[in-house]
């Protein structure tokens, strides 16, 4: 299948783009490989073979393969998903992402925001994805003291407009 996509390397893996827009990517795992679709939640998948990339994934969807025979088995689906993904991108389709709701914030974040001037404004100025990343990271700590330590560690990073995992 000739897709007209451009191959490049992003995040250390082959990524396929259309007019500079990410369409799909191949990833390597220890025992498998994955074909990721950046806007996979928009793809028509009546058989339900696409899966979320992880428990916190909203948009991306993947196909996971542990053998070449599996790739051959799903070849028609792969072609269909790639074609759909290209069409969606060219049509300008966007995914409405949920904005993190303040009532789901850890109470320790609220406490730190009360004592650090402008932290709330800086946090709200972050992209929804960066906000969500911080909220997942902060909330995943079991102890309040750990949540506070994580929040305090990233205050400067938040003020710089960066995500918790940005370099």
VENKA-V40964 format. One record per backbone hydrogen bond with DSSP energy under -0.5 kcal/mol. CO is the residue of the C=O (numbers start at 1). NH is the residue of the N-H. Records with the same first field share a line. If there is no record, write none. Layout:
CO: NH  NH
//
This chain:
1: 3
6: 17
8: 10  15
10: 13
13: 10
14: 26
15: 8  17
16: 23  24
17: 6
18: 21
21: 18
23: 38
24: 16
25: 36
27: 34
32: 29
33: 65
34: 27  36
35: 63
36: 25  38
37: 40  61
39: 42
40: 43
43: 45
45: 48
51: 62
54: 57
59: 41
60: 53
61: 37
62: 51
63: 35
65: 33
67: 71
68: 72
69: 73
70: 74
72: 75
74: 78
75: 79
76: 80
77: 81
78: 82
79: 83
80: 84
81: 85
82: 86
83: 87
84: 88
85: 89
86: 90
87: 91
88: 93
89: 92
94: 96
95: 97
101: 104
102: 105
106: 109  110
107: 111
108: 112
109: 113
110: 114
111: 115
112: 116
115: 117
116: 119
118: 122
119: 123
120: 124
121: 125
122: 126
123: 126
127: 131
128: 132
129: 133
130: 134
131: 135
132: 136
133: 137
134: 138
135: 139
136: 140
138: 141
143: 147
144: 148
145: 149
146: 150
147: 151
148: 152
149: 153
150: 154
151: 154
152: 155
154: 158
155: 159
156: 160
157: 162
158: 161
163: 166
//
